[in-house]
Each structure stands twice: as C-alpha cells, then as structure tokens.
C-alpha cells in the first residue's frame, strides 16, 4: 500500500511539473503538443492509419464475431442440473 502511495505521489509530482514548469518557451506538455502538431508527425499518423487501419478493423471484426455467439443467458430454458458446465464470465 505504501509503495502505491509513493508511486501515486511521484506521478502527481511529475504531472504537476510537466504542466507548470517552463522549459524555454513552453512547458514539457507544451513541447509534446507542439511536436504532435508538426507536419512530419501528421504524415506519420496518416501513414500508420493507412497501413494499420485495415488490420485493426479486421481484428475488431474477429473479436466481435468471437464474442457475438455467446450462449443464451441463464434462465432461458436450460435447467441448471443438466450436467453441462456454465461458461465462465469475466
């Protein structure tokens, strides 16, 4: 528990410093935002979207297909004592 509190305190301190301490003209987060808005990064994002977009959509469709055929919910006519194991739910 103490380790978690120390981690939380450090994360909060880094977030505060990143948002308030000036590093030249901008804060750390200001520099990240400026870099993110450059033409080179926009080109990179578009290239990744063009190449990885179809694969991501295909993966999303496969996951949807795998989870769409879930068994009927409990109480839909199957008896609990039928000897079949109930599927595990997350």
C-alpha positions as CSV (number, residue, x, y, z in Angstrom):
1,X,0.0,0.0,0.0
2,X,2.8,2.4,0.9
3,X,4.5,1.6,-2.5
4,X,1.3,2.5,-4.3
5,X,1.0,5.8,-2.4
6,X,4.7,6.7,-3.2
7,X,4.1,5.9,-6.9
8,X,0.9,8.0,-6.9
9,X,2.8,10.9,-5.2
10,X,5.6,10.7,-7.8
11,X,3.2,10.5,-10.7
12,X,1.3,13.5,-9.4
13,X,4.5,15.5,-8.9
14,X,5.7,14.7,-12.5
15,X,2.3,15.7,-13.9
16,X,2.3,18.9,-12.0
17,X,5.9,19.8,-13.0
18,X,5.2,18.8,-16.7
19,X,2.2,21.2,-16.8
20,X,3.7,24.1,-14.9
21,X,7.5,24.3,-15.1
22,X,8.7,26.2,-18.2
23,X,11.4,24.6,-20.3
24,X,12.3,27.6,-22.5
25,X,9.1,29.0,-24.1
26,X,6.9,26.1,-23.2
27,X,6.2,23.5,-20.5
28,X,7.1,19.8,-21.1
29,X,3.5,19.1,-22.2
30,X,3.5,22.2,-24.4
31,X,6.6,20.8,-26.2
32,X,4.9,17.5,-26.6
33,X,1.8,19.2,-28.1
34,X,4.0,21.3,-30.4
35,X,5.8,18.2,-31.7
36,X,2.5,16.3,-32.1
37,X,1.1,19.1,-34.3
38,X,4.1,19.2,-36.8
39,X,3.6,18.2,-40.4
40,X,6.0,15.2,-40.0
41,X,4.0,13.7,-37.2
42,X,0.7,14.3,-39.0
43,X,2.2,12.5,-42.0
44,X,3.4,9.6,-39.8
45,X,-0.1,9.3,-38.2
46,X,-1.7,9.2,-41.6
47,X,0.7,6.5,-42.8
48,X,0.1,4.4,-39.7
49,X,-3.7,4.8,-40.1
50,X,-3.5,3.8,-43.8
51,X,-1.3,0.7,-43.1
52,X,-2.7,-0.4,-39.7
53,X,-6.3,0.7,-40.1
54,X,-7.5,-2.3,-42.2
55,X,-5.7,-4.7,-39.8
56,X,-7.2,-3.1,-36.8
57,X,-10.7,-3.2,-38.3
58,X,-10.2,-6.9,-39.2
59,X,-9.1,-7.7,-35.7
60,X,-12.1,-5.8,-34.3
61,X,-14.5,-7.7,-36.5
62,X,-12.9,-11.0,-35.5
63,X,-13.2,-10.2,-31.8
64,X,-16.8,-9.2,-32.4
65,X,-17.5,-12.4,-34.2
66,X,-16.0,-14.5,-31.4
67,X,-18.0,-12.7,-28.7
68,X,-21.2,-12.4,-30.6
69,X,-22.1,-16.1,-30.3
70,X,-22.3,-16.1,-26.6
71,X,-24.5,-18.8,-25.1
72,X,-28.0,-17.9,-24.0
73,X,-28.2,-16.2,-20.6
74,X,-29.1,-18.2,-17.5
75,X,-32.8,-18.9,-17.0
76,X,-33.6,-19.1,-20.7
77,X,-34.9,-22.6,-20.6
78,X,-31.9,-24.7,-19.8
79,X,-32.0,-26.5,-16.5
80,X,-29.2,-25.9,-14.0
81,X,-29.0,-29.6,-13.2
82,X,-28.5,-30.8,-16.8
83,X,-24.8,-31.7,-16.2
84,X,-23.4,-29.1,-18.6
85,X,-20.9,-26.6,-17.3
86,X,-21.8,-23.0,-17.3
87,X,-19.5,-20.8,-19.3
88,X,-17.1,-18.5,-17.3
89,X,-17.9,-14.8,-17.4
90,X,-15.3,-12.2,-16.9
